[in-house]
Amino acid sequence: MISIRSNSQSQSVPLLNISKHTHLLDVAFVGVLAIGAFLRLFQIDATQFWNDGAGTFNLAYDVIALQGVPVTGIHSSIGTFTPPGAVYVYLLPALLGSPTLGSIETALAAIGAIALTYYICRLYLNPVIGLIATLLFSVAAGSVTYSRFIWQPNMQVPLTVLLIAAILAGVVGGLRGWLAWALPFLGLVIQMHPVTASLLVLIILGWVLAPQTVRARDLVIGGVVTIALYIPTLVYEVITGFSDLHLLLHAAGSKPVIGATVFHRFLDINSLLQIPGWAHSPFFRMLNYAWEALLVCSLLYLALRVVMPVVEAARHIVGATSWRARAIGMLAWAQAEAQSRWRADLILLLWPTVIILVQIRHTTPIEIHYILAIFPAQFIALAILLYDLGTSIPRLAATRRLAAVGAVAVSSVLVAVVCITQIGGITAGYLGPQPRTLQAEIAGLAQAQRLVTQYDVDFVIFQLDYETAAPTSYMLQTSYLFSVPTQIVSSGNCLAGAPSGSARVLYLVTGDRVTPWESILTQIPGVHDLMGNLPAGEYYRAYVVSPDQVTEHLRSFDKASFATPISFGGTIVADHILQVPVAGQSPSALAVETHLLSTPSAQPFHLLYGLTAAKANSNSQTAVPESMYCNITPWIPQQRIYY
């Protein structure tokens, strides 16, 4: 016979009568939400607008312009195409043609996650825990940073909170139908980042702990909706012969590494402060270290809250003679209505745990955004720890009041300090050297338009690095049109020349690293960076160059011309070998002057062309060849290209 004996525990007195003061806590939460909203919307016009976010916006723009249906998102780090969920998420701001609105959408989704966090804590834990958790969620640097710009991983947090809310509704609240919501939420959050697939464990666990809340129709409805979310991806995979699957299998075939990188990323993303230059002091660093230690302790404490009742319950299962009988007894204990709080603790503990544990063994480098989906589980855990510490204060009313006043005073000072440093960090990051913000890009494009008129420019060529190619492409398509032909070259291996012999070219260059060709441009007499100190900082470096200046600077080699121009595939023609003087280098470097004979036929992903060069020694032995690719949009026949 199996019997489960309840374990009566002494109840600590809370700091305040929750039922009596709930309305005050709700009012306080409104203030907390206002703080979180301010930190996420402050200077949102200076938002980051980088390659991934701009790539998503470019796809959304193409959907609108071509009136099509996207079947993929942007490229992932391993070369596969991501599902198109983020494209649909950002479709409205792309339709309105405003990256700023896209960042506002991200911020509003994060603010909604804060509000939902308070709601589920208030409903399944208590309002005090909810208030503390949302305050931490609102002001912590990591949660603020990753809620202020367009990026599909940033959408992991609000979608994960929705998923957890659905699971808790069934596991703790006993609400039927939760599975029909949880499965599509999981499908959506996986489209934001595949590491969140590990959260399927929570859905299965929820089914086991609350089987009475799951109906067959919930599974059917949730499964059908989830499959529908992936129909575009399935169509693409079938058309391409499951190309992404082959890439995934190739990546999975890499030698796995077992290490603690994910724990370092956990600490990195959980920094309390965005420390601006003026705040680099031992005090702020120690505050960050204390915060990180407190978060780790809170998760360990939550683990104790889960493990200790299980151990205690196991001791009181008597009469069981087999493991099967004991397992049935433990399952009955876990499913009992009296254990609803324990089930909530278990879900909250496993939420960050599974995301971290699945990344201990990895085949690709662990990036900081791979664990974004743990927000705000660690803040709820810390709120539980602080609340339980508060309830352990002696019963003397005067002591409790003094402790409450002291806690409010200290936390208010800390929140003020944190908010001030967050604001300082945001401002310092956006106005620093070579910023990559939307505000800086807009200022640079406006200045470039003025330079076109001021210097009577005939052609504009953007020589861009990886992070700025997609943002500039989007801005040129939607907002900033130049009065002269415009071209984007996203490679430092080549220099696109004037399409005609008399055209003056405005080169707009980005990147922290000065490429060899930009270095050559700056050596031409009379050529220098024309971008002054813009209000938002310099996004582009600008040079106006005439064809004569290039010709005079690039000296012909001893045998300058080929006997006959060499044609490569009927598209590229090599005309001359040139000597290129490079500062600090002797002898001069060699360059090949080419021109485009014609525009290549339009083929999917046909964006690159290039040359492969190799050196031969005196014994006619060929060295390892080096390929020099040049990504140009659009192609212009007869245009000179220098390698």
Disulfide bonds with the S-S distance in Angstrom:
Cys494-Cys630 1.77
